[in-house]
Amino acid sequence: MIRTILKFELKKLFLAKVNLLAMAGAAIMLVVLAISSVSEEQPAVREAARALDGRVIDGSLFEELGPALRYENGTSLLQVKEGYEKYVPVLNMMLPVTGDDFDFSRFQGTGFYELRNQKIEQRFNKQELTREERAYWEALEEQVEKPFIYHYHMGPANLLKAFQALGFFILLLSAVGLSGVYARETADNMNQLLLCSRYGKRELYFIKFAAGLAWILAAALIMLLALLIPYGFIFGMEGTEEMLQLVKPLSMLPHSIGWMLAVCTGIFLMAAVLFASLTMLLSVLTQNALVVTGVLLGYLIVDLFGAVPDRLKLLEALWSLRPNAILMNTGFVNYRLIRLGGRFFLNFEAAPMLYLAVVIAALLIGRLRYRRLKIS
């Protein structure tokens, strides 16, 4: 009987027209996003990136780059002269460190890495890191190999940039697909059939919860494939084993791009479970699908435009734990650490513990509320 109810709940979610349209629409939009990211110059840039494979980013490369840029009022600009297009991938990689001013006279010897250290120190000071936090990062920085060596990594890099879009899409799918999980029967005056049944206020709550998680995880995997397949086909996934600094040069983590992809994938799947759990909790509490959708869209706006000042250390650290903050890849260049049990955690290390606690709390609170529902 329980298996039959589970199949019924799964069918309601997977075969609902609005859910099918939402999932298909999101997948199509992500495929279009991947394809539209390929510009007319992309084949040339891709060939240039492959030609630069194995180049050491040091003073000799900067000497070659010197004549490549156009100058205006004594300031170098990211406007490459004809014949020097092959250097564009390296120039784009350096932007977070150099900014728009590519004055290569500063980069003789280890000048580029000295400038990188200055940028990192500025962020340390802005976030008012303690001596212990600085020591933690310095120990990690010692493991980062220098000088950096450029290798082709366009496929993984483009996929990483798209995780921010994935986070927003999975939140929207939760709002559309799961807002009525516990509210639909009440809205249709049909909940008496469920609440008076043999499994009305016991197993049914958990069956609905499990069906909701199954649906959102299926949606998450489809969203992920909607980007992975076109990016893999267009760019290939070569470069996953290369150093993280080729994508995030200000990162002090001694890890690979593939490791970064694995972290983002894990956080994305956990975010799907988190958003689904909160959506279903709101569905139980409000018994109104429109209210649930409105609340989630309101959160989405705050997530997009909200910010917390660095001086509010605890609040800023908590704000950095939200899924989209990590999926925007800011976790890999966010030096704020979270201390738990006498040891430091980065935001993407601490976030799963918070998500698990929220999911369990949503499950228990929702269960308590569901048991108290009145038959309409």
N, C-alpha and C positions, 0 to 999 in steps of 0.2 A: 504493500500500500504506500509506504513512504517513497519507494522508488517511483511509483506511478505519479505521485504528487510532484516529485522532483522533475520528472520528465515534462509534466504539465507546465511547471513554472519556467523551465528552460525553453519550452516551445513558445510561451507567451513573450519571452524576451527576444529570442532569436528570430522569431517569425513575425513579430510586430512590424507593420509597414513603416512606421516612423523610425524604428530602430534600424531597419534595413536601409532606409534612405539615408539616415544620419551616418551610418558606418560606411556605406558606399560613397557618399559625398565626401566624407573626410579622407578616405583612401584616395579618391580621384584628385582631390585638392593637393594632397601631399605628393602624388606622382607628378602633377603639374608643377608644383614648387620645385621638385628635383630637376625636372627637364628645363624649366625656365631659368634655373641658375646657370645653365650653360650658355655663355655669350658667344657671339660670332668669332671672337678671338680665342675661344677656349682651346681649339686644337693646337694653335700655335703656343699658347701658354703651357699646355700639357707637354708638348715636345720640348719646350724650353726647360721645364721642370725635370724631365728625364735627362736632358743634356747636362744639367747642373748636378746630377746625382754623384755623390761622393766628394763634392767640393767642401773644403774646410773653410769655415767662416772666420777669416782672420785678416790681418793687415794686407796680405797680397791680394785678396779678393777685393778689399776696399779700394786699393789702388786701381784695379780694373774698373770699378764702379764709378770712380771719380768723374771721368768724361761722359758718363752715361746720362746724366741728368741735366735738365735745362735750369738756368739760373735767372732769377728775377729780383732786381734791387738788392743784389748781393746775397740772396737767400736761395738755397737749393730747394727745389720742389719735386714732388713725385710725378714728374712729367718726363718720361723716358725718351731720349733721342732715337731717331730711326737707326736701326742696326744694333741697338742694345736691348731689344725686347727680351732677349734670353735671360736677362737678370731680374725680370719682374717677379718671379716666384720668391727669390731671396729678399728683394726689397719689401714685398708684402709681409714676409715673415718678420722682418726687422721693425715694422711700423710701431708695434706696441712699446718698443724700447726707444726708438729715435724720434717718434712723432713725425710731423711733416717736414722737419728740418733735417735733411740728409747732408750734414757737413762732414764729409769723410776725413777731413784733416784732423778731426778729433779722435779718429779710430786707428791711428797708427799703433802698432803693437797690439796691446790688449785693451785699447780704448773703448771698444764696443762693450766689453764685459765690465769695464769700470763704470760706464754709463748705466748699464743694467743694474749694477750694485747700487748706484745712486738712486735709481727709480725705486728699487726695493726698499732702501733705507727711508725714502720719503713716505712710502706706504706704512712702514713700521711706525714712523713718528706720527702719522695721521691717525692710525688706529691705536696709538699709545700702548704698544706692546710692552709687557714686562720683560725683565732680564731673563727669566726662565723661558718665556715664549721665544725670545730672540735666540737663545741657546738651542732650543729645539729646532728652529729653522736652519740655523747655521750648521748643525750636525747633518741635516738632510742635504743642504747645499753642497757640502763637501763630497757627497756621492754623485753629484751631477757632473757628467764628463764635459770637459772643456779643452779646446774650443769645440763649438758645435759643428757637426758635419751634416750638410744638407743631403736629404734623400727624398725621393718622390713619395708623396703621401696625400695626394689630392682627394682620393676616394674617402679614406677615414676622416680627413679634415672636414670635408663637406658634410658627411654624416653627423659629425659632432655638432656642427653649427645648427643642424636641423632638430636637435633634441629639444630646443626651446619650443619650437612649434609643436612637437609631439606632446609636450606637457600641457599646453593649452588645449589641444584637440582632445586629449583624454579627459580633461575636466569638463569640456563641453559635452562629450559623449555621455559622461556620468549624469550630467544635468538632464539631457534629453532622454536617455534610456532607462535610468533608474529612479527618477524622481517620483514615479508612480508605483513603485514596487509594493509599498505598504498602503498607498493612498488610493489606488485605482478602485478597489472594491468598495471603499467607503464612498467615493464620489459617485459610483454607480448603484449605491444602495444594495450591494451584493455581499457585504462582509458577514452578514448573519449566516450565510451558507458555510463560510469557512470557520468562523469562530465557534459555531455550534457543532462542527464536525468532530470526529473522534480525535483528530490531531490539531484542532483549532488553535489552542493557545500553548501548545507545547512544541512539537516537532515542526509545525508549519513555519514558525518564525525563523528557525535555523535553516529550513529548506529554502525559504525565500532568500535569505542572506547568502547561502551557498550558491544559489542560482545566479544571484546578482554578481558575485565575485567571478563565477565562471564566464559570464557574459563580458564583463569588463576586461578580463585577462585575454579573452579571445579577440576583443576589439583592439587591445594594446598590441598583440602580436601582429594583427593585420596592419595596423598603423606602422609598426616597425618595418615590416616587409615592404610596405608601400614606398618607403624611402631606401631601404637597403638594396632592393633589386635594381631600381634605376641607377642609383649611384654606383653600385657594383658594375653594372653593365657599361655605364658611360666612362667612369674613371678607373674602375678596378679597385680592389681593396689592398693593393700593395702599399706597404709602409706602416702596417699596424705594429710592427716590432720596433719602429724607430722611436727616438727619444721624444718625450712629451713637449720639450722646449721648442720643437719645430712648429708646434701649434700654439703653445702658450709660452713664449720666451721668458716671461717674468715669473713663471712657476719655479718653485724650488724643490719640487718633488722628483726624485730619481726614478721615474717610471716611464713606461712606453705609451705610445698613442693607443695601442690595443688595450692596455690596462685601463686607460681613460674611457675608452668605449665600453668596456665591461662594467665599470662603475656607473656610467650614465644609463646603460641598459638595466642594471639592477635597480637603480633609483627610480627609473621610469616605471618599471613593473610594480615596485612598491608604492609609487605614487598612484598608480591605477587602483590598487587595493585600498589605499587611504581615501582617495576621492570617492570611490564606490561606497565605502563604509560610512563616511560622513553623509553622503547623499541619502543612503537608506535610513540612517538615523534621523535625518530631517524629515524624511517621508513618514516615519513612524510618529514623530513628535507633532508634526503639523497636520498630517492627514490631508495635505493639499499639494498637489504636484506643481502648480503654478508658483506657489510660495517658495518651494524648494528650488525651482529653477531660478527664480529671482534672486534668492540668497547667493546661489553659486555664481551667477553672473556678476553680482555685486562684488563678491570676493575676487573674481577674475580682474575686474577693473582696479581694485586696490592692489592686487598682485602686480599688475602692469605698471602702475604709476606711483605706488607707495614706496617710500624710502625711510630709513631710520638713520639719524645722525650717528657718526662714529663715536661721539662722546658718550652715548648711551650704550655702554659696552654690553651689558646683559641683554637688553632688548635687541640690540643689533645682532648679537650672536644667535638669539632665538629666531629672528627674522631671516637669518641666513640659512636656517634649517628647512624652510619651506621648499617643496619639490622643485619649483621652477627656478629658484635661486641657484640650485645645484645643476639643473639641466641647462641653464644658460652658461655653464662651464665656469661660473665665477668661483666655484669652490676650489678650483685648481690654482687660483691666484688670490684667494682670500686668506690673509695671514692670521685672521682672528681664530684663536683656538678655544676649545670648550674643555673645561677641566671636570672630570668625573672620576671619583674613586682614586684621587691622587695621581691621575695620568691625563695627558692631553689627547684630545680627539679633534680631527678636522671635521668640518660640518657634514661632509658626506659619510663620515664614519659614525658620527653621533646620530644623524638623522634616522637611520633604520630603527634604532632603539625607541625614538620618539614616535615614529609611525606605528610601530607594533603596539605601544602603549595606547595610542589613540584608537587604533582598530579594536583592541580588546575592550576599551572603555565604551566605544560606540556599540559594540555587540551587546554588552551587558546592560547599558542604559536603554538601548532599544528593546531588549528583551523584557525589561521591567515595565516599560511603557506599554508594550504590546499585550502583556498579561492584564493590564488595567483597561484595555479598550472596551467600550460599551457597544452592545449590539444595536445598530440603528434600525 
